[in-house]
Each structure stands twice: as C-alpha cells, then as structure tokens.
Amino acid sequence: MIKKASLLTACSVTAFSAWAQDTSPDTLVVTANRFEQPRSTVLAPTTVVTRQDIDRWQSTSVNDVLRRLPGVDITQNGGSGQLSSIFIRGTNASHVLVLIDGVRLNLAGVSGSADLSQFPIALVQRVEYIRGPRSAVYGSDAIGGVVNIITTRDEPGTEISAGWGSNSYQNYDVSTQHNWGIRHG
C-alpha cells in the first residue's frame, strides 16, 4: 500500500511540474548575435525589459531601468540629468557597449563610456541586456556586456506623458512615430 501511495505521489508531482512549464509561444525577439532571433534560441545570458516592465516600475529615466538589471551599477555625478556611467560586473565603463536600435552609442572621448542621463524614457520600448564578454561578436567595447535600447514601436502613433513630484521635479515627454510609405516606381 505504501509503495502504491508513493508511486502515485511521485507521478502527480511530476505531472504538476510538467503542467507548470511555460507553454506560451516565444514571440520576444533578441539581437544578442547581431540578428533577430527568438529568445529561447539565444545562448548568451540575456535579460529583456519590455515597455510594460518600464511602466510597472514607474521608471523616470533609462538609468532607473538599468539599475534593476543584475550586475549593473550606475554612477551619476550630481543630480538628475548629470553625467552618468554604466558598469557591468565590475568592468570599466568603457567596456560596456551601449547600442540604440543596434547602433553604437559609446563616445570616443576621455572615458569612452555612454551617458544615458539625457535619453528620454518615453522613447524606450525594450531594453536587451547581454551579460558577460561579447567582444567576439561586438568588438572590444563589449568586454563587460551589451545594452541594446530598442526605440521602435509596433504601432505608429503619438504618445504624450507628464509627471511631477516633490522638490519641483517635473517631467514632460512627447514621442511620435509614423510610417510615410514613400514608393519608388
């Protein structure tokens, strides 16, 4: 009797764990290898932050979003809007590659790091964060990791947002995206 009960318990636990697996279709596209592919086929350790996550976290800047990612440290010289630097897993800020829609953002100045303090959060639709060294794919700037900020939306249109807070903090954002459909022919 005990053997039957333990066998039944083992089968039911296995059935529940198999049922709990995610069966939703994998629609999120990640560009960890410089081309779009489903997230389930990406071998690099990635974290993807969607627009819904950004809204749920009530982030007021790109730096607020990046602070929530594992292994990312943000330093800021002064208050809101001042120069900031991104450090991934203890590497230098110049070893973090920042892309905007797949285009390199890092500056060739003294520090070589990207400053995202002035980038409007209203434009961000998705953030792809690739942890670890990706210099074989992206070059020597990607020793610490890669942050790819996607700004394009699925649907064209206009968004207007406003925010306010304590100590005279105010935030106003307007973003628009339209497809004009110019044809040659």
VENBELLIN-V593346 format. One record per pair of residues at least 4 apart in sequence whose C-alpha atoms are under 7 Angstrom apart, sorted by sequence separation. I is the first residue (numbers start at 1). J is the second residue. D is the distance in Angstrom with one decimal. If there is no record, write none. Layout:
[[I:J:D] [I:J:D]]
This chain:
[[1:5:6.3] [2:6:6.1] [3:7:6.0] [4:8:6.0] [5:9:6.1] [6:10:6.1] [7:11:6.2] [8:12:6.1] [9:13:6.2] [10:14:6.2] [11:15:6.1] [12:16:6.2] [13:17:6.3] [14:18:6.2] [15:19:6.1] [16:20:6.1] [17:21:6.7] [31:35:5.1] [37:41:6.9] [49:53:6.0] [50:54:6.5] [51:55:6.2] [52:56:6.0] [53:57:6.1] [54:58:6.2] [55:59:6.7] [60:64:6.6] [61:65:6.8] [62:66:6.3] [63:67:6.1] [64:68:7.0] [78:82:5.7] [87:91:5.9] [91:95:6.3] [99:103:5.0] [100:104:6.6] [108:112:5.0] [134:138:6.0] [135:139:4.3] [138:142:6.1] [142:146:5.8] [165:169:5.1] [31:36:4.8] [54:59:5.8] [59:64:5.5] [67:72:6.1] [77:82:5.9] [87:92:6.0] [99:104:4.6] [100:105:6.5] [107:112:5.1] [135:140:5.0] [164:169:5.7] [165:170:6.4] [30:36:5.6] [31:37:6.5] [59:65:6.2] [66:72:6.7] [67:73:6.3] [76:82:6.5] [77:83:5.6] [87:93:5.0] [98:104:6.1] [99:105:5.4] [106:112:6.1] [107:113:6.0] [135:141:6.8] [164:170:4.3] [29:36:5.9] [30:37:5.6] [67:74:6.4] [76:83:5.8] [77:84:6.2] [86:93:5.3] [98:105:5.5] [106:113:5.4] [107:114:6.0] [135:142:4.9] [163:170:5.8] [164:171:6.1] [29:37:5.4] [30:38:6.2] [76:84:4.1] [85:93:6.0] [88:96:6.7] [98:106:6.2] [106:114:4.6] [134:142:5.3] [135:143:5.6] [163:171:4.8] [29:38:4.7] [30:39:5.5] [75:84:5.4] [76:85:6.5] [87:96:6.8] [97:106:6.6] [105:114:6.2] [133:142:6.0] [134:143:6.0] [162:171:5.6] [163:172:6.4] [28:38:6.0] [29:39:5.7] [32:42:6.9] [74:84:6.8] [75:85:5.3] [86:96:7.0] [133:143:4.4] [162:172:4.4] [27:38:6.6] [28:39:5.9] [54:65:6.8] [63:74:6.9] [74:85:5.7] [75:86:6.7] [132:143:6.9] [133:144:5.3] [134:145:6.2] [161:172:6.0] [162:173:6.2] [26:38:6.4] [32:44:6.9] [74:86:4.8] [132:144:5.3] [133:145:5.5] [161:173:5.3] [26:39:6.9] [73:86:6.0] [74:87:6.3] [131:144:7.0] [132:145:4.9] [160:173:5.9] [161:174:6.4] [26:40:7.0] [72:86:7.0] [73:87:5.1] [131:145:4.8] [160:174:4.6] [72:87:5.8] [73:88:6.3] [130:145:5.5] [131:146:6.8] [159:174:5.8] [160:175:6.6] [72:88:4.6] [98:114:6.6] [130:146:5.1] [159:175:5.3] [71:88:5.6] [72:89:6.4] [94:111:6.3] [129:146:5.9] [130:147:6.4] [158:175:5.8] [159:176:6.3] [71:89:5.0] [94:112:4.9] [129:147:4.6] [158:176:4.2] [94:113:4.6] [128:147:5.8] [129:148:6.4] [157:176:5.8] [158:177:6.4] [93:113:5.3] [127:147:7.0] [128:148:5.0] [157:177:5.4] [127:148:5.8] [128:149:6.4] [156:177:5.0] [157:178:6.1] [127:149:4.6] [156:178:5.0] [126:149:6.1] [127:150:6.1] [156:179:6.8] [126:150:5.1] [124:149:6.6] [125:150:5.7] [126:151:7.0] [124:150:6.1] [125:151:5.2] [124:151:4.8] [125:152:6.6] [85:113:6.5] [123:151:5.4] [125:153:6.5] [85:114:6.7] [85:115:6.0] [84:115:5.4] [83:115:6.1] [84:116:6.8] [84:117:6.1] [83:117:6.4] [82:117:6.4] [81:117:5.2] [81:118:5.9] [97:141:5.3] [96:141:5.9] [97:142:5.0] [95:141:4.7] [96:142:5.3] [102:148:6.4] [94:141:6.5] [95:142:5.4] [96:143:6.6] [101:148:6.6] [95:143:5.2] [96:144:5.3] [97:145:6.4] [98:146:5.9] [99:147:6.1] [100:148:5.8] [101:149:5.9] [95:144:5.4] [96:145:5.4] [97:146:4.8] [98:147:4.8] [99:148:4.5] [100:149:4.9] [101:150:4.8] [96:146:5.9] [97:147:6.3] [98:148:5.9] [99:149:6.1] [100:150:6.1] [101:151:6.4] [122:173:6.2] [123:175:6.3] [63:116:6.8] [91:144:5.6] [122:175:6.5] [62:116:6.5] [63:117:6.6] [62:117:7.0] [89:144:6.5] [88:144:5.4] [62:119:6.8] [88:145:6.5] [61:120:6.8] [62:121:5.7] [61:121:5.2] [60:121:6.6] [51:125:4.9] [50:125:6.3] [51:126:5.7] [50:126:4.6] [49:126:5.5] [50:127:6.6] [48:126:7.0] [49:127:5.0] [48:127:5.7] [49:128:6.5] [48:128:4.6] [47:128:6.0] [48:129:6.2] [46:128:7.0] [47:129:5.1] [46:129:5.5] [47:130:6.6] [46:130:4.5] [45:130:5.9] [46:131:6.2] [44:130:6.7] [45:131:5.7] [30:128:7.0] [32:130:6.7] [33:137:6.7]]
